[in-house]
């Protein structure tokens, strides 16, 4: 079961500022992160330009992925957004306005760690608004035959990522990194710095493409022997007295210590987190990325966004994994509800918080009502689907009571009821209810939905009253 905090949107407690140099532009930039209202999302503002144009963090506004991810909209351009976006996702910040007085997010040390630190300094504020996750029910594939990049999003109860890299390099070799849950991002992924190979660095220096580059903000991999002349030129370019590489000229330039043995793979995973933030929706999926890069990440993000837009009616469909233990089993449900055979229509509770509940009803051919509804054409009555929702809603309504067995819930009203798909023997009904408003004076208003797989079968607004039993 998810932490209840993850069901709500979050912003910052206060404004916070950080300053640094842009890796590619070499310009000094001041950047402020400001709290924003629920539903605002992540947006950038170029306050150095007339009218302070806004650029939404959205994959549709990506214009360049050659040396990082660049957004452009409303006449404003923002370079190298991925490390900051990864930090915001990793810390669970949904709504923030990012103001910059220049065209590039500061590179800092080449990781997300400095941004994590300022976010923690600002504090994270839980907002009074639901966070809507989008779950996928089928695999989403991306393959780039030229770059040999493979990416896939698999259905999952959480957001997790596995990244694999293979540069055919004697220094890096084949590496992989995994983020099992987004809560591990801060410790396991955020400190990992960007990296490049020496031959790439020399090309960038010759073409003046990393004006803000420094050995303090990138790991330089040397996988071919270098001579003293090359080292002298590099020392001059970076204003260093001396450059060196251990192991007969193969290794890491200036012998910088890695923060993790697989730091490059972890940084590639960091980039995946940042670039997929541009989907624009929080998702539940297991992302597997083989040889990812910014162009592939962005193309994959576009594919995921297209899938979500096409299937938006299925947003936040609960995933039922029968291998996981339920929150309530049938015995616990009997302890909470007065219903018994043949009218107890909830078998399990798989999610429960103070604002929502998800229950399971397995529909079999042996249900008593199929004898007459209808002979030869068994269909579960719509009124019993609503009753199943109401019973799951009773669990939600009584969740805050210490002695739920001493209370009953009674229907007061049913509104906006729609039956969209038939429920037949063999179906597993997923019963989801969400509070529409806080429970007051025993009155509970809920939005209920019956899913079978990812299809909505029934939906209705239910109002119930919690009443203490006057019988034994």
Secondary structure, DSSP 8 states (H G I E B T S, - for coil): ---GGGGEEEEESS-EEEEEE-TTT--EEEEEEEE--TT--EEEEETTSGGG-EEE--GGGEEE-SSS-EEEETTEEEB--HHHHHHHHHTT---EEEEESSSB---TTSSSHHHHHHHHHH-EEEEEEE---EE-SS-EEEEETTTTEEEEEEE-SS-EEEEEEE---TTT-EEEEEESSGGGHHHHTTT---EEEHHHHHHHHHTT--TT--TTS-EEEE-S---HHHHHHHHHHTT-S----HHHH-EEGGG---SSTTHHHHHHHHHHHHHHGGGSS-EEEEEEEES--HHHHHHHHHHHHHHHHHTGGGTT-----TTS--SB-HHHHHHH----TTS----EEEEE-SSEEEEEEE--TT-GGGGTS-TTS----HHHHHHHHHHHHHHHHTTT-TTGGGEEEEEEEEEEEEE-S---TT-EEEEEEEESS--BTTEEEEEEEEEETTEEEEEEEEEEEEEE----
